[in-house]
Amino acid sequence: MAALPSLRQLSYLVTLSETLHFTEAARRSFVTQSTLSGGIMELERLLGGVLVERDRQNVRLTPLGEQVVARARVLLADAQDLMRLSREMSEPLTGDLHLGVIPTIAPFILSQLLDEVHKQLPKIQLHLHEAQSEKIVEKLEHGNLDMVLLALPFDTRSLKVAEIAKENLVLVHHKSDAHSAQAKSLEDLDLSRLMLLEEGHCLRDHALSACPIGERKNDHRLKASSLPTLVEMVSANLGFTLLPEIAIHTNMIQANSELVVKQIDAAPTRTLALVTRKSTPLQSEFDVLLQILQKISHS
């Protein structure tokens, strides 16, 4: 049987792909630069091709190198799952659990989630990581997260997806906005005044998917980096927005007397979902966490 690449060699290549700098990649890998370079050269010899182009100024992956990195990430994530499998078999529902959550869900469920996890999974140490959907899904695929909580529709590739609940997006406008107050559906609204989150937030995509509106109508003045900022913009009567139902019963909305919240016909929807790798050894934790989140979403 021909010699196979080692996980360590693949790890060196993946780290180098993230840094494009041999010294930094060696530092992150806790080895000397010569050890890392030697490992990658041996990997190239085993695979029979050049993976990395090197000169004095730049380091870049070859097309073959990029393909090897993509496959190596999967192998390394599977290897991590294999290591955790033995722990899960001997001590189920214990240890660290890294959960990624998108910013348009995190503020509204984390307090209840932490309380329920403490009650139902007392031996689990939950680590929360907040980031946009693309980033946390990427980290999940690479094995840096165990599960992610996000909103569909979103491309979850070949990951395992369990739906938690579906919710409408509701209209939020200033109390003096008479036009929005009379609207019964999206078609009745002046969509040139629709304010959204900036690009990268899936909530923006969910709203736009139901609106006959082009990106050109939303200039830089009408984009917010977070939901609290978006609410403040509506409070200043700069326009109206569409927010998820889980945000409506918070102080951010309830304590602001300038805002009016209303359901509209044919409103955009999103589906909250818990996502993990198909190879996860944490199936028991996934099932319990799913039940907790379903309970919270219906409370």
C-alpha positions in Angstrom: 0.0 0.0 0.0 1.4 3.4 -1.0 2.3 5.8 1.8 -0.5 8.2 2.7 -0.3 11.9 3.8 -0.4 12.4 7.5 -3.0 14.5 9.3 -0.1 16.7 10.6 1.1 17.4 7.1 -2.4 18.3 6.0 -2.8 20.5 9.0 0.4 22.3 8.1 -1.0 23.0 4.6 -4.3 24.2 5.9 -2.7 26.6 8.3 -0.4 27.9 5.6 -3.4 28.5 3.4 -4.9 30.6 6.1 -1.8 32.7 6.7 0.1 32.6 3.4 3.1 33.1 5.5 5.5 30.3 6.5 6.7 31.9 9.8 3.2 32.6 11.0 1.9 29.2 9.9 4.8 27.6 11.9 4.0 29.7 14.9 0.3 28.7 14.9 1.3 25.0 14.4 3.8 25.2 17.3 6.7 23.9 15.2 9.7 25.5 13.6 9.5 26.9 10.1 11.8 24.3 8.8 9.6 21.5 10.3 6.5 23.0 8.6 8.3 23.5 5.3 9.6 20.0 5.4 6.2 18.6 6.1 4.6 20.4 3.2 7.5 19.4 0.9 7.0 15.7 1.9 3.2 16.1 1.3 4.0 17.4 -2.2 6.3 14.5 -2.8 3.6 12.0 -1.7 0.9 13.6 -3.9 3.3 14.1 -6.8 2.5 17.8 -7.4 3.3 21.3 -6.4 0.9 22.6 -3.7 2.5 25.9 -2.9 4.2 28.5 -5.0 7.0 30.3 -3.1 9.1 33.4 -3.8 10.7 36.1 -1.7 7.6 38.3 -1.6 4.6 35.9 -1.9 3.2 32.6 -0.9 0.2 31.3 -2.8 -1.5 27.9 -3.3 -1.6 26.3 -6.7 -4.9 25.0 -8.1 -3.9 21.5 -6.9 -3.1 23.0 -3.5 -6.5 24.7 -3.2 -8.2 21.4 -3.9 -6.1 19.5 -1.4 -6.8 22.1 1.3 -10.6 21.8 0.7 -10.4 18.0 1.1 -7.9 18.3 4.0 -10.4 20.5 6.0 -13.0 17.7 5.8 -10.5 15.0 6.8 -9.3 17.1 9.8 -12.8 17.8 10.9 -13.7 14.1 10.7 -10.6 13.3 12.7 -11.6 15.7 15.4 -15.0 14.1 15.5 -13.4 10.7 15.8 -11.4 11.8 18.8 -14.5 13.1 20.5 -16.5 10.0 19.7 -14.6 8.0 22.3 -15.3 10.6 25.0 -18.9 10.7 24.0 -19.2 6.9 24.3 -17.6 6.8 27.7 -19.0 10.1 29.1 -22.0 11.3 27.2 -23.3 14.8 27.6 -20.1 16.1 29.1 -17.3 18.5 28.1 -17.1 21.5 25.8 -19.7 22.4 23.2 -18.9 25.2 20.7 -22.1 26.8 19.3 -22.2 29.4 16.6 -25.1 31.8 16.5 -26.0 34.6 14.0 -26.4 38.2 15.3 -30.2 38.3 14.4 -30.9 35.4 16.7 -28.3 35.6 19.5 -29.6 38.5 21.6 -33.1 37.1 21.8 -32.6 33.6 22.9 -29.2 33.3 24.7 -30.4 34.1 28.2 -33.0 31.4 28.1 -30.7 29.0 26.2 -28.0 29.3 28.8 -30.5 28.7 31.6 -31.9 25.6 30.0 -28.5 24.2 29.1 -27.4 24.7 32.7 -30.5 22.7 33.9 -30.6 20.0 31.3 -26.9 19.6 30.4 -25.1 20.5 33.7 -21.9 18.8 32.6 -21.7 20.6 29.3 -19.6 23.8 29.1 -21.3 25.8 26.4 -19.1 28.2 24.4 -20.9 30.7 22.2 -19.5 32.3 19.0 -21.5 35.0 17.3 -20.9 35.7 13.6 -22.7 36.0 10.3 -24.0 32.8 8.6 -21.3 32.3 6.1 -18.6 32.6 8.7 -20.1 30.2 11.2 -21.0 27.6 8.6 -17.4 27.7 7.3 -16.1 27.2 10.9 -18.5 24.3 11.4 -17.3 22.6 8.2 -13.7 23.1 9.3 -14.4 21.5 12.7 -13.9 24.8 14.7 -17.6 24.7 15.8 -19.8 21.8 16.9 -23.1 23.2 15.9 -24.6 26.5 14.5 -27.9 28.2 15.0 -29.0 30.2 12.0 -31.9 31.2 9.8 -33.0 29.5 6.5 -33.1 29.8 3.6 -29.3 29.6 3.6 -27.0 27.3 1.7 -26.0 24.7 4.3 -24.2 22.6 1.8 -24.1 18.9 2.9 -24.5 19.6 6.6 -27.2 18.1 8.8 -30.1 20.5 9.3 -32.9 20.3 11.9 -35.7 23.0 11.8 -36.6 24.7 15.0 -39.5 27.0 14.1 -40.7 29.3 11.4 -41.4 33.0 12.0 -42.7 36.0 10.1 -40.8 39.2 9.6 -43.0 42.0 10.9 -43.3 45.7 9.9 -41.8 48.2 12.3 -42.3 51.9 11.6 -42.3 55.3 13.3 -45.6 56.3 14.9 -45.9 59.4 12.7 -45.4 57.3 9.5 -49.0 57.5 8.2 -48.3 55.7 5.0 -46.8 52.6 6.6 -49.6 52.7 9.2 -52.2 52.2 6.5 -50.3 49.5 4.7 -51.7 46.0 4.8 -49.1 44.2 2.6 -45.7 44.8 1.1 -47.3 46.1 -2.0 -48.8 49.0 0.0 -45.4 50.2 1.3 -43.1 52.8 -0.1 -40.1 50.4 -0.5 -37.7 53.2 -1.2 -37.9 53.8 2.6 -37.2 50.2 3.5 -34.1 50.1 5.7 -32.1 46.9 6.0 -29.0 45.4 7.5 -25.8 45.7 5.5 -24.7 43.0 3.1 -23.7 39.7 4.7 -26.7 39.4 7.1 -29.1 36.7 5.9 -32.0 38.7 7.4 -31.4 41.3 4.7 -31.6 38.6 2.0 -34.8 37.2 3.6 -36.5 40.6 3.5 -35.3 41.4 -0.1 -36.5 38.0 -1.3 -40.1 39.0 -0.8 -39.7 42.7 -1.9 -39.9 43.9 -5.5 -36.9 46.2 -4.9 -33.5 46.6 -6.4 -30.3 47.1 -4.5 -30.0 50.5 -6.1 -32.8 51.8 -3.9 -30.9 51.1 -0.7 -27.9 53.4 -0.5 -25.4 53.6 2.3 -27.6 55.8 4.5 -30.2 53.0 4.7 -28.0 50.1 5.8 -27.3 49.2 9.4 -24.6 47.0 10.9 -26.8 45.6 13.7 -30.5 45.3 14.7 -30.2 47.9 17.5 -28.8 50.4 15.0 -31.6 49.6 12.6 -34.2 50.1 15.3 -32.7 53.5 16.2 -32.9 54.5 12.5 -36.6 53.7 12.5 -37.0 55.5 15.8 -35.5 58.6 14.1 -38.2 58.3 11.4 -35.6 57.6 8.6 -37.8 54.9 7.2 -39.3 51.5 8.2 -37.9 48.0 8.5 -38.8 44.3 8.8 -37.8 42.5 11.9 -38.1 38.9 13.0 -40.8 38.1 15.5 -38.4 37.0 18.2 -37.1 40.6 18.4 -40.5 42.2 18.9 -41.1 41.3 22.6 -37.7 42.7 23.8 -37.0 46.0 25.5 -35.4 47.2 22.3 -38.9 47.4 20.8 -41.3 47.5 23.7 -39.5 50.3 25.6 -39.4 52.6 22.5 -42.7 54.6 22.4 -41.8 56.0 18.9 -42.2 52.6 17.3 -45.3 50.8 15.9 -45.2 47.0 15.2 -47.7 45.4 12.9 -48.2 42.1 11.0 -48.7 42.5 7.2 -50.1 40.1 4.6 -47.8 37.9 2.7 -44.9 38.8 5.0 -41.4 37.4 4.4 -40.6 34.4 6.6 -37.5 32.7 7.9 -36.9 29.3 9.5 -34.7 29.0 12.6 -32.5 25.9 12.3 -29.8 24.0 14.2 -27.0 22.7 12.0 -24.1 20.3 12.5 -21.8 18.0 10.6 -23.2 14.6 9.5 -20.2 13.0 11.2 -20.8 14.6 14.5 -20.2 12.4 17.6 -22.4 14.8 19.6 -25.8 13.5 18.4 -27.2 13.3 22.0 -26.2 16.9 22.7 -27.6 18.0 19.3 -31.0 16.3 20.1 -31.2 17.9 23.6 -30.2 21.3 22.3 -32.8 21.1 19.5 -35.5 20.3 22.0 -34.4 23.3 24.2 -34.5 25.7 21.2 -37.9 24.4 20.1 -39.2 25.0 23.6 -37.8 28.5 23.7 -39.1 29.4 20.3 -42.7 28.5 21.3 -42.6 30.1 24.7 
